[in-house]
Amino acid sequence: MSKDNFDDDDIKQQLQKRLEQLTLEHRDLDEVISELAEAPIIDALKLQRLKKRKLGIKDEIRIINQKLLPDIIA
């Protein structure tokens, strides 16, 4: 195995690990947002910040997926 292949595999493993972390964090934020939205007194600022963070994570997940699974133009 050449050094380039090792580097590519290492990068893919790092991206996959980061993707798993982000997916878990996204799921956790979704639960927290749902619970917060159902609370009798809603902290609108906190809710807005959590939603913004969730969108940022979603964007990062999309970017990593594109790196792991690049589009193949036929």
C-alpha positions as CSV (number, residue, x, y, z in Angstrom):
1,M,0.0,0.0,0.0
2,S,1.4,3.3,-1.0
3,K,1.6,6.3,1.3
4,D,-1.1,8.1,-0.7
5,N,-3.5,5.2,-0.3
6,F,-2.8,5.1,3.4
7,D,-3.5,8.9,3.7
8,D,-6.7,8.5,1.7
9,D,-7.9,5.7,3.9
10,D,-6.9,7.6,7.0
11,I,-8.8,10.7,5.8
12,K,-11.9,8.6,5.0
13,Q,-11.8,7.1,8.5
14,Q,-11.5,10.5,10.1
15,L,-14.4,11.8,7.9
16,Q,-16.5,8.8,8.8
17,K,-15.9,9.2,12.5
18,R,-16.7,12.9,12.3
19,L,-19.9,12.1,10.4
20,E,-21.0,9.7,13.1
21,Q,-20.3,12.3,15.8
22,L,-22.3,15.0,13.9
23,T,-25.2,12.6,13.2
24,L,-25.5,11.8,16.9
25,E,-25.2,15.4,17.9
26,H,-27.9,16.3,15.3
27,R,-30.2,13.7,16.7
28,D,-29.6,14.8,20.2
29,L,-30.3,18.5,19.3
30,D,-33.5,17.4,17.6
31,E,-34.7,15.8,20.9
32,V,-33.7,18.8,23.0
33,I,-35.4,21.2,20.6
34,S,-38.6,19.2,20.7
35,E,-38.6,19.1,24.5
36,L,-37.9,22.8,24.7
37,A,-40.6,23.7,22.2
38,E,-43.1,21.7,24.4
39,A,-42.1,23.4,27.6
40,P,-44.7,25.6,29.3
41,I,-42.3,28.6,29.2
42,I,-40.3,28.7,26.0
43,D,-36.9,30.3,25.9
44,A,-37.1,31.6,22.4
45,L,-33.5,32.7,22.2
46,K,-32.1,29.3,23.4
47,L,-34.5,27.6,20.9
48,Q,-33.3,29.8,18.1
49,R,-29.6,29.1,18.9
50,L,-30.2,25.4,19.1
51,K,-32.0,25.4,15.7
52,K,-29.2,27.4,14.2
53,R,-26.6,24.9,15.5
54,K,-28.7,22.0,14.2
55,L,-28.7,23.6,10.7
56,G,-24.9,24.1,10.9
57,I,-24.5,20.5,11.7
58,K,-26.8,19.4,8.9
59,D,-24.6,21.5,6.5
60,E,-21.4,19.9,7.8
61,I,-23.0,16.4,7.4
62,R,-23.9,17.2,3.8
63,I,-20.3,18.4,3.1
64,I,-18.7,15.3,4.6
65,N,-21.2,13.1,2.7
66,Q,-20.2,14.8,-0.6
67,K,-16.5,14.2,0.2
68,L,-17.1,10.5,1.0
69,L,-19.5,9.9,-1.9
70,P,-18.6,12.3,-4.7
71,D,-21.1,12.6,-7.6
72,I,-20.3,10.5,-10.6
73,I,-21.3,12.1,-13.8
74,A,-22.2,9.5,-16.3
